[in-house]
Amino acid sequence: MSNKETLLSFGKYPETSLQQARKQRDEARELIKQGIDPCSLPKYQLFVKVQLIKYRINNEKVSID
């Protein structure tokens, strides 16, 4: 993480309620305390999902009945 200030958006109002935004803000603060950049987390989660899908496709056993 850098010391540079960044903007983190949780969605547009009213699609995202104030209560939801506050909860996500608190979660982001916890990640920062752990040294994790909350802005990079969605990219990492997407990367992991793609890798898991690729693994499942390549290692799936096809049975012909």
Steps between C-alpha positions, in 0.01 A plus 500: 500500500614849426445810707324664208132575555262308273126506446299188581139489379234265632230579246246765420226618729220378522612162354746478790341601828681713753503203737666278236757768417589544867543125542727484194696800631558321830613187314740709292644656815560153645683395184719811521584416863614156374716663233273401211408758236120480464520647148709208375288233671224476233763454227666224702166329570416507128842356419445215748155424356637487145784272609253271680278480191801420280608229745153346505476503120841339454458238773135412449448138415247446227301182514319380193194299588 
